[in-house]
Amino acid sequence: MAKKWYSYFVVTDQSTDVADPAAAGGPPAEPQRVTDVVPDADAATKFTGPIQNTFDLGEVYEAAKIGPPAHGYTVLKVADMLQSEHIRALPGDVKRKSIMVALDAAGVKVTDIVEDAVRRDRALDTYERVLQKNLEARGAEIAAENKRLEDEITQRVAELRAKIDENTRALGVEQQEFQAWQQQKRQEEATIADAVSYFVSENPITTTGISTDKGEVDVR
């Protein structure tokens, strides 16, 4: 979501940033909008090259050509100052005035800090959109690859099931052939047993439950 910087004003201390127009007999100065300090605040930041470590925000700022100014004061330095043990426990208004005094002593304008803040935020927003776009593209790529793999799995499963059915049918045919051979074997054994039964007291031929005119012969 774009940040509506144009709806914000730069809060300055008249004693440090500008002369008091009322004291000079002139009308009060109009407060500056952020867009007066940083034109086109909603414009996208251009990056000079790829960023290797996305978690290194310093690299993001560097790629967006955002570096410390000559006076060395950035919004990040101000943030560190606000966390100083000498300031962080103070009320908000006292904190602001303390920072304003420090900036004034260093010859730094509040608008410099605001500009640095907006540029950094703009760079972070732009890079977030870059990452989001890359993630969406990667998601589409992965979805297409997964669909291809799912289709391949479905096709392969169908091929394997067809092979299983083929194997089952082949085994069924072999089983039928074996049973037919067994039947033929039993008939052959019955014929042999019947023929030899006339010459022996105990029939040496093994049969499988086949009956002859001499009676049923047990398996042996």
GROMACS elastic network, one bead per residue, 0.5 to 0.9 nm:
[ bonds ]
;  ai    aj funct       b0    kb
    1   125     6  0.84678   500
    2     5     6  0.87957   500
    2    42     6  0.66368   500
    2   125     6  0.80093   500
    3     6     6  0.86140   500
    3    41     6  0.84188   500
    3    42     6  0.69103   500
    3   122     6  0.86019   500
    3   125     6  0.88931   500
    4     7     6  0.59681   500
    4     8     6  0.78616   500
    4    41     6  0.83015   500
    4    42     6  0.74624   500
    5     8     6  0.56478   500
    5     9     6  0.85870   500
    5    33     6  0.82369   500
    5    34     6  0.60713   500
    5    35     6  0.67911   500
    5    41     6  0.65069   500
    5    42     6  0.75252   500
    5   118     6  0.82062   500
    6     9     6  0.78623   500
    6    33     6  0.62806   500
    6    34     6  0.57572   500
    6    35     6  0.53061   500
    6    36     6  0.84409   500
    6    41     6  0.75751   500
    6    42     6  0.88119   500
    7    33     6  0.72199   500
    7    34     6  0.77269   500
    7    35     6  0.86143   500
    8    32     6  0.86844   500
    8    33     6  0.58295   500
    8    34     6  0.59311   500
    8    35     6  0.84361   500
    9    31     6  0.64550   500
    9    32     6  0.55889   500
    9    34     6  0.56505   500
    9    35     6  0.87070   500
   10    31     6  0.68813   500
   10    32     6  0.55454   500
   10    33     6  0.58669   500
   10    34     6  0.60207   500
   10    37     6  0.84099   500
   10   110     6  0.79714   500
   10   111     6  0.71938   500
   10   114     6  0.74325   500
   11    31     6  0.76969   500
   11    32     6  0.80683   500
   11   110     6  0.81335   500
   12    15     6  0.87341   500
   12    16     6  0.79080   500
   12    17     6  0.65485   500
   12    18     6  0.84778   500
   12    31     6  0.85893   500
   12   100     6  0.82264   500
   12   109     6  0.89674   500
   12   110     6  0.65372   500
   12   111     6  0.83313   500
   13    16     6  0.55482   500
   13    17     6  0.60136   500
   13    18     6  0.77368   500
   13    97     6  0.79046   500
   13   100     6  0.72220   500
   13   110     6  0.87486   500
   14    17     6  0.55221   500
   14    18     6  0.52148   500
   14    19     6  0.61390   500
   14    20     6  0.58407   500
   14    21     6  0.89743   500
   15    18     6  0.65858   500
   15    19     6  0.66490   500
   15    20     6  0.71421   500
   16    19     6  0.77795   500
   16   100     6  0.70927   500
   16   101     6  0.73250   500
   16   103     6  0.85800   500
   16   104     6  0.58640   500
   16   109     6  0.85501   500
   17   100     6  0.87380   500
   17   104     6  0.74406   500
   17   108     6  0.88260   500
   17   109     6  0.64000   500
   17   110     6  0.72384   500
   18    21     6  0.83675   500
   19    22     6  0.88224   500
   19    23     6  0.80783   500
   19    24     6  0.80200   500
   20    23     6  0.53246   500
   20    24     6  0.65606   500
   20    25     6  0.89332   500
   20    26     6  0.85873   500
   20    28     6  0.76186   500
   20    29     6  0.82856   500
   21    24     6  0.50238   500
   21    25     6  0.63361   500
   21    27     6  0.59447   500
   21    28     6  0.54395   500
   21    29     6  0.65164   500
   22    25     6  0.50014   500
   22    26     6  0.51113   500
   22    27     6  0.57120   500
   22    28     6  0.56876   500
   22    29     6  0.85285   500
   23    26     6  0.73035   500
   24    27     6  0.86953   500
   26    29     6  0.85274   500
   27    30     6  0.89859   500
   28    31     6  0.89316   500
   29    32     6  0.87509   500
   32    35     6  0.80955   500
   32    36     6  0.61001   500
   32    37     6  0.74283   500
   33    36     6  0.51798   500
   33    37     6  0.69257   500
   33    38     6  0.89096   500
   34    37     6  0.51493   500
   34    38     6  0.60632   500
   34    39     6  0.79018   500
   34    41     6  0.79535   500
   34   111     6  0.85245   500
   34   114     6  0.75376   500
   34   115     6  0.79365   500
   34   118     6  0.84038   500
   35    40     6  0.66779   500
   35    41     6  0.61776   500
   36    39     6  0.59980   500
   37   111     6  0.63578   500
   37   112     6  0.82661   500
   37   114     6  0.75985   500
   37   115     6  0.62628   500
   38    41     6  0.58429   500
   38   111     6  0.89178   500
   38   114     6  0.82975   500
   38   115     6  0.57481   500
   38   118     6  0.73747   500
   38   119     6  0.80314   500
   39    42     6  0.85793   500
   39    43     6  0.88492   500
   40    43     6  0.53875   500
   40    44     6  0.89123   500
   41    44     6  0.83598   500
   41   118     6  0.71576   500
   41   119     6  0.78942   500
   41   122     6  0.74054   500
   42   122     6  0.73554   500
   43   122     6  0.77989   500
   43   126     6  0.89296   500
   44   122     6  0.68699   500
   44   123     6  0.75518   500
   44   125     6  0.82259   500
   44   126     6  0.58030   500
   45    64     6  0.66244   500
   45   119     6  0.81095   500
   45   122     6  0.63985   500
   45   123     6  0.54685   500
   45   124     6  0.88121   500
   45   125     6  0.85988   500
   45   126     6  0.60126   500
   45   127     6  0.82446   500
   46    63     6  0.82787   500
   46    64     6  0.60449   500
   46    65     6  0.85641   500
   46   123     6  0.80437   500
   46   126     6  0.82430   500
   47    50     6  0.76468   500
   47    51     6  0.88890   500
   47    60     6  0.82131   500
   47    61     6  0.88518   500
   47    62     6  0.85862   500
   47    63     6  0.51048   500
   47    65     6  0.74658   500
   47   123     6  0.83928   500
   47   127     6  0.85490   500
   48    62     6  0.85575   500
   48    63     6  0.52191   500
   48    64     6  0.63467   500
   48    65     6  0.74207   500
   49    63     6  0.60789   500
   49    64     6  0.86134   500
   50    63     6  0.75513   500
   51    54     6  0.62782   500
   51    56     6  0.87359   500
   51    59     6  0.66287   500
   51    60     6  0.66159   500
   51    63     6  0.71062   500
   52    55     6  0.89881   500
   52    56     6  0.85502   500
   52    59     6  0.80618   500
   53    56     6  0.54391   500
   53    57     6  0.83634   500
   53    59     6  0.72975   500
   53    60     6  0.85794   500
   54    57     6  0.69952   500
   54    59     6  0.78074   500
   54    60     6  0.73475   500
   54   131     6  0.89608   500
   55    58     6  0.87249   500
   55    59     6  0.84996   500
   55    60     6  0.86133   500
   56    59     6  0.54023   500
   56    60     6  0.67473   500
   57    61     6  0.62485   500
   57    62     6  0.84872   500
   57   124     6  0.81674   500
   58    61     6  0.51244   500
   58    62     6  0.61021   500
   58    63     6  0.85944   500
   59    63     6  0.60656   500
   59    64     6  0.85180   500
   60    63     6  0.51979   500
   60    64     6  0.62948   500
   60    65     6  0.87476   500
   60    66     6  0.86863   500
   60   123     6  0.73387   500
   60   124     6  0.74487   500
   60   127     6  0.76340   500
   61    64     6  0.50016   500
   61    65     6  0.62533   500
   61    66     6  0.50725   500
   61    67     6  0.70826   500
   61   119     6  0.89403   500
   61   120     6  0.66516   500
   61   123     6  0.67720   500
   61   124     6  0.80348   500
   62    66     6  0.55205   500
   62    67     6  0.64696   500
   63    66     6  0.75340   500
   64    67     6  0.87876   500
   64   119     6  0.88483   500
   64   120     6  0.84896   500
   64   123     6  0.63663   500
   66    69     6  0.89217   500
   66   116     6  0.79748   500
   66   119     6  0.74056   500
   66   120     6  0.71457   500
   66   123     6  0.86209   500
   67    74     6  0.86253   500
   67   116     6  0.89468   500
   68    71     6  0.78656   500
   68    72     6  0.54772   500
   68    73     6  0.67845   500
   68    74     6  0.61716   500
   68   116     6  0.86727   500
   69    72     6  0.52138   500
   69    73     6  0.66453   500
   69    74     6  0.73072   500
   69   112     6  0.88145   500
   69   116     6  0.89801   500
   70    73     6  0.80498   500
   71    74     6  0.88240   500
   71   106     6  0.75126   500
   71   107     6  0.79334   500
   71   108     6  0.71270   500
   72    77     6  0.82944   500
   73    76     6  0.80697   500
   73    77     6  0.59713   500
   73    78     6  0.71395   500
   73   103     6  0.81879   500
   73   106     6  0.87387   500
   73   108     6  0.73715   500
   73   112     6  0.83508   500
   73   113     6  0.72859   500
   74    77     6  0.51373   500
   74    78     6  0.63920   500
   74    79     6  0.86393   500
   74   112     6  0.78947   500
   74   113     6  0.57834   500
   74   114     6  0.88995   500
   74   116     6  0.61776   500
   74   117     6  0.76695   500
   75    79     6  0.61288   500
   75    80     6  0.86715   500
   75   112     6  0.87395   500
   75   113     6  0.53101   500
   75   114     6  0.73225   500
   75   115     6  0.87782   500
   75   116     6  0.61274   500
   75   117     6  0.55141   500
   75   120     6  0.88230   500
   76    80     6  0.62888   500
   76    81     6  0.86253   500
   76   116     6  0.88947   500
   76   117     6  0.81152   500
   77    80     6  0.50193   500
   77    81     6  0.62090   500
   77    82     6  0.86651   500
   78    82     6  0.62061   500
   78    83     6  0.87296   500
   78    99     6  0.74601   500
   78   113     6  0.81319   500
   79    82     6  0.50974   500
   79    83     6  0.65168   500
   79    84     6  0.89557   500
   80    83     6  0.51343   500
   80    84     6  0.65036   500
   81    84     6  0.51231   500
   81    85     6  0.87887   500
   81    86     6  0.87815   500
   81    87     6  0.74030   500
   81    88     6  0.83004   500
   81    99     6  0.76992   500
   82    85     6  0.84061   500
   82    86     6  0.85665   500
   82    87     6  0.58240   500
   82    88     6  0.55123   500
   82    95     6  0.70552   500
   82    96     6  0.88040   500
   82    99     6  0.77667   500
   83    86     6  0.81865   500
   83    87     6  0.66073   500
   83    89     6  0.86075   500
   84    87     6  0.53603   500
   84    88     6  0.57017   500
   84    89     6  0.88062   500
   85    88     6  0.57370   500
   85    89     6  0.72417   500
   86    89     6  0.73567   500
   86    90     6  0.80482   500
   87    90     6  0.54672   500
   87    91     6  0.86428   500
   87    94     6  0.83846   500
   87    95     6  0.61478   500
   87    98     6  0.78179   500
   87    99     6  0.89818   500
   88    91     6  0.82298   500
   88    92     6  0.88902   500
   88    95     6  0.74411   500
   89    92     6  0.89273   500
   89    95     6  0.86660   500
   90    93     6  0.82404   500
   90    94     6  0.61701   500
   90    95     6  0.60036   500
   91    94     6  0.53384   500
   91    95     6  0.61672   500
   91    96     6  0.88025   500
   92    95     6  0.50044   500
   92    96     6  0.62897   500
   92    97     6  0.87365   500
   93    96     6  0.51383   500
   93    97     6  0.62836   500
   93    98     6  0.85716   500
   94    97     6  0.51327   500
   94    98     6  0.60203   500
   94    99     6  0.85905   500
   95    98     6  0.51018   500
   95    99     6  0.62400   500
   95   100     6  0.85530   500
   96    99     6  0.52227   500
   96   100     6  0.60770   500
   96   101     6  0.86480   500
   97   101     6  0.61268   500
   97   102     6  0.86307   500
   98   101     6  0.51989   500
   98   102     6  0.63811   500
   98   103     6  0.87171   500
   99   102     6  0.50508   500
   99   103     6  0.60961   500
   99   104     6  0.84776   500
  100   103     6  0.50706   500
  100   104     6  0.59956   500
  100   105     6  0.84848   500
  100   108     6  0.89684   500
  100   109     6  0.88513   500
  100   110     6  0.76634   500
  101   104     6  0.50889   500
  101   105     6  0.60954   500
  101   106     6  0.86591   500
  102   105     6  0.50990   500
  102   106     6  0.63107   500
  102   107     6  0.86487   500
  102   108     6  0.84968   500
  103   106     6  0.50994   500
  103   107     6  0.60927   500
  103   109     6  0.68028   500
  103   110     6  0.74670   500
  104   108     6  0.57579   500
  104   109     6  0.71141   500
  104   110     6  0.87176   500
  105   108     6  0.76378   500
  106   109     6  0.89921   500
  108   111     6  0.84770   500
  108   112     6  0.69320   500
  108   113     6  0.81429   500
  109   112     6  0.53046   500
  109   113     6  0.70883   500
  110   113     6  0.52751   500
  110   114     6  0.63515   500
  110   115     6  0.86442   500
  111   115     6  0.59409   500
  111   116     6  0.84391   500
  112   115     6  0.51543   500
  112   116     6  0.61749   500
  112   117     6  0.85968   500
  113   116     6  0.50679   500
  113   117     6  0.61001   500
  113   118     6  0.86506   500
  114   117     6  0.50037   500
  114   118     6  0.61612   500
  114   119     6  0.85692   500
  115   118     6  0.52073   500
  115   119     6  0.61169   500
  115   120     6  0.85689   500
  116   119     6  0.52241   500
  116   120     6  0.61560   500
  116   121     6  0.85594   500
  117   120     6  0.52834   500
  117   121     6  0.61210   500
  117   122     6  0.84817   500
  118   121     6  0.50729   500
  118   122     6  0.59156   500
  118   123     6  0.84886   500
  119   122     6  0.50123   500
  119   123     6  0.61272   500
  119   124     6  0.86598   500
  120   123     6  0.50439   500
  120   124     6  0.62321   500
  120   125     6  0.86307   500
  121   124     6  0.50730   500
  121   125     6  0.61256   500
  121   126     6  0.85243   500
  122   125     6  0.51180   500
  122   126     6  0.60745   500
  122   127     6  0.85180   500
  123   126     6  0.51393   500
  123   127     6  0.60567   500
  123   128     6  0.84592   500
  124   127     6  0.51549   500
  124   128     6  0.60297   500
  124   129     6  0.86739   500
  125   128     6  0.50456   500
  125   129     6  0.63896   500
  125   130     6  0.87556   500
  126   129     6  0.51541   500
  126   130     6  0.63451   500
  126   131     6  0.87835   500
  127   131     6  0.61684   500
  127   132     6  0.84440   500
  128   131     6  0.50950   500
  128   132     6  0.60175   500
  128   133     6  0.85014   500
  129   133     6  0.59826   500
  129   134     6  0.84607   500
  130   133     6  0.51590   500
  130   134     6  0.61703   500
  130   135     6  0.85309   500
  131   134     6  0.50611   500
  131   135     6  0.59954   500
  131   136     6  0.85500   500
  132   136     6  0.61323   500
  132   137     6  0.85688   500
  133   136     6  0.51250   500
  133   137     6  0.61655   500
  133   138     6  0.85186   500
  134   137     6  0.50513   500
  134   138     6  0.60153   500
  134   139     6  0.84229   500
  135   139     6  0.59548   500
  135   140     6  0.85869   500
  136   140     6  0.62222   500
  136   141     6  0.85753   500
  137   140     6  0.51589   500
  137   141     6  0.62069   500
  137   142     6  0.86417   500
  138   142     6  0.60544   500
  138   143     6  0.84498   500
  139   142     6  0.51106   500
  139   143     6  0.60140   500
  139   144     6  0.85696   500
  140   143     6  0.50439   500
  140   144     6  0.61921   500
  140   145     6  0.85979   500
  141   144     6  0.52282   500
  141   145     6  0.62110   500
  141   146     6  0.85944   500
  142   146     6  0.59560   500
  142   147     6  0.84406   500
  143   146     6  0.50699   500
  143   147     6  0.60903   500
  143   148     6  0.86113   500
  144   147     6  0.50548   500
  144   148     6  0.62455   500
  144   149     6  0.86739   500
  145   148     6  0.50708   500
  145   149     6  0.62230   500
  145   150     6  0.85942   500
  146   150     6  0.60118   500
  146   151     6  0.85157   500
  147   150     6  0.50072   500
  147   151     6  0.61445   500
  147   152     6  0.84825   500
  148   151     6  0.51371   500
  148   152     6  0.61237   500
  148   153     6  0.85836   500
  149   153     6  0.59986   500
  149   154     6  0.84904   500
  150   154     6  0.60929   500
  150   155     6  0.85199   500
  151   154     6  0.50256   500
  151   155     6  0.60830   500
  151   156     6  0.84329   500
  152   155     6  0.50697   500
  152   156     6  0.59452   500
  152   157     6  0.84135   500
  153   157     6  0.59163   500
  153   158     6  0.84312   500
  154   157     6  0.51321   500
  154   158     6  0.61469   500
  154   159     6  0.86253   500
  155   158     6  0.50986   500
  155   159     6  0.62207   500
  155   160     6  0.86784   500
  156   160     6  0.61227   500
  156   161     6  0.85059   500
  157   160     6  0.50434   500
  157   161     6  0.59976   500
  157   162     6  0.84310   500
  158   161     6  0.51183   500
  158   162     6  0.60878   500
  158   163     6  0.85687   500
  159   162     6  0.50940   500
  159   163     6  0.62182   500
  159   164     6  0.86891   500
  160   164     6  0.61571   500
  160   165     6  0.86132   500
  161   165     6  0.61764   500
  161   166     6  0.84951   500
  162   165     6  0.50573   500
  162   166     6  0.60909   500
  162   167     6  0.85777   500
  163   167     6  0.60667   500
  163   168     6  0.84845   500
  164   167     6  0.50683   500
  164   168     6  0.60730   500
  164   169     6  0.85715   500
  165   168     6  0.50186   500
  165   169     6  0.61135   500
  165   170     6  0.85209   500
  166   169     6  0.51624   500
  166   170     6  0.61080   500
  166   171     6  0.85662   500
  167   170     6  0.50443   500
  167   171     6  0.60859   500
  167   172     6  0.85246   500
  168   171     6  0.51135   500
  168   172     6  0.61372   500
  168   173     6  0.87092   500
  169   173     6  0.62736   500
  169   174     6  0.86931   500
  170   173     6  0.51593   500
  170   174     6  0.63152   500
  170   175     6  0.86340   500
  171   174     6  0.50232   500
  171   175     6  0.60551   500
  171   176     6  0.85835   500
  172   175     6  0.50191   500
  172   176     6  0.61817   500
  172   177     6  0.85728   500
  173   176     6  0.51289   500
  173   177     6  0.61642   500
  173   178     6  0.85555   500
  174   178     6  0.60261   500
  174   179     6  0.85503   500
  175   179     6  0.61262   500
  175   180     6  0.85302   500
  176   179     6  0.50797   500
  176   180     6  0.61052   500
  176   181     6  0.85329   500
  177   180     6  0.50407   500
  177   181     6  0.61182   500
  177   182     6  0.85585   500
  178   182     6  0.60858   500
  178   183     6  0.86242   500
  179   183     6  0.62338   500
  179   184     6  0.86269   500
  180   183     6  0.51262   500
  180   184     6  0.62966   500
  180   185     6  0.85997   500
  181   185     6  0.60097   500
  181   186     6  0.85653   500
  182   186     6  0.61166   500
  182   187     6  0.85861   500
  183   186     6  0.51455   500
  183   187     6  0.62873   500
  183   188     6  0.86013   500
  184   187     6  0.51715   500
  184   188     6  0.61551   500
  184   189     6  0.86108   500
  185   189     6  0.60315   500
  185   190     6  0.84331   500
  185   207     6  0.88431   500
  186   189     6  0.50232   500
  186   190     6  0.59800   500
  186   191     6  0.85192   500
  186   207     6  0.63343   500
  186   208     6  0.63150   500
  186   209     6  0.81960   500
  186   210     6  0.66164   500
  187   190     6  0.50098   500
  187   191     6  0.62053   500
  187   192     6  0.86685   500
  187   207     6  0.88111   500
  187   210     6  0.73357   500
  188   191     6  0.51189   500
  188   192     6  0.62558   500
  188   193     6  0.85324   500
  189   192     6  0.50299   500
  189   193     6  0.58676   500
  189   194     6  0.83412   500
  189   205     6  0.70532   500
  189   206     6  0.71090   500
  189   207     6  0.57650   500
  189   208     6  0.83494   500
  189   210     6  0.83223   500
  190   193     6  0.50166   500
  190   194     6  0.59489   500
  190   195     6  0.84948   500
  190   205     6  0.84135   500
  190   206     6  0.87005   500
  190   207     6  0.64509   500
  190   208     6  0.85635   500
  190   210     6  0.60827   500
  190   211     6  0.73197   500
  190   212     6  0.67790   500
  190   217     6  0.83784   500
  191   194     6  0.52145   500
  191   195     6  0.62320   500
  191   196     6  0.87509   500
  191   212     6  0.82188   500
  192   195     6  0.51532   500
  192   196     6  0.62039   500
  192   197     6  0.84320   500
  192   205     6  0.73158   500
  193   196     6  0.53099   500
  193   197     6  0.58497   500
  193   203     6  0.67280   500
  193   204     6  0.77535   500
  193   205     6  0.54106   500
  193   206     6  0.77540   500
  193   207     6  0.76802   500
  193   212     6  0.84260   500
  193   217     6  0.83647   500
  194   197     6  0.52064   500
  194   198     6  0.74414   500
  194   203     6  0.87157   500
  194   212     6  0.64921   500
  194   213     6  0.78429   500
  194   214     6  0.73210   500
  195   198     6  0.64500   500
  195   199     6  0.82116   500
  196   199     6  0.55737   500
  196   200     6  0.67411   500
  196   203     6  0.70447   500
  196   204     6  0.83925   500
  196   205     6  0.81667   500
  197   200     6  0.56345   500
  197   201     6  0.74651   500
  197   202     6  0.74994   500
  197   203     6  0.56115   500
  197   204     6  0.85661   500
  197   205     6  0.88244   500
  197   214     6  0.80934   500
  198   201     6  0.81631   500
  198   203     6  0.89132   500
  199   202     6  0.89732   500
  199   203     6  0.86424   500
  200   203     6  0.60478   500
  200   204     6  0.81459   500
  203   206     6  0.81089   500
  203   217     6  0.85232   500
  204   220     6  0.80641   500
  205   217     6  0.89144   500
  205   219     6  0.86129   500
  205   220     6  0.75256   500
  206   217     6  0.80178   500
  206   218     6  0.74022   500
  206   219     6  0.53297   500
  207   210     6  0.63570   500
  207   217     6  0.64378   500
  207   218     6  0.63563   500
  207   220     6  0.69340   500
  208   217     6  0.75364   500
  208   218     6  0.64733   500
  208   219     6  0.50082   500
  208   220     6  0.83029   500
  209   216     6  0.66370   500
  209   217     6  0.62535   500
  209   218     6  0.59061   500
  209   219     6  0.66441   500
  210   215     6  0.89099   500
  210   216     6  0.61659   500
  210   217     6  0.63583   500
  210   218     6  0.80061   500
  211   214     6  0.77528   500
  211   215     6  0.57210   500
  211   217     6  0.62480   500
  212   215     6  0.52490   500
  212   216     6  0.60526   500
  212   217     6  0.75389   500
  213   216     6  0.81014   500
  214   217     6  0.82704   500
  217   220     6  0.87846   500
